[in-house]
């Protein structure tokens, strides 16, 4: 019997990366459902695989081996398309206050000032 270990090409289909592939598939399904549910109708799903390669000594042969540590992160994003847009065009100006803060100055009065004037 040979002492040769099995050799596999490292791909996304490798059993070691099954969790990454399953997590990506789940994120893809969740992203689609969320996009439809929110009316956004767009989004993305991603999987990121990162690795570090360390060195270890094979006790049997005395040779240095390269030992990978693989990590993955799967996620999804669906942009929300809800917003309120407006532009406030009042006659105002900015000035520096006594403590160097920025103050907005205009002729508009607040509801408290209006009610105070009605009481007088």
Secondary structure, DSSP 8 states (H G I E B T S, - for coil): -----------TTSGGGHHHHHHHHHHHHHHHHHHHHHT----EEEEEEEEEEEEEE-TTT--EEEEEEEEEEEEEE-------------SEEEEE-TTS-EEEEES---HHHHHHHHH-
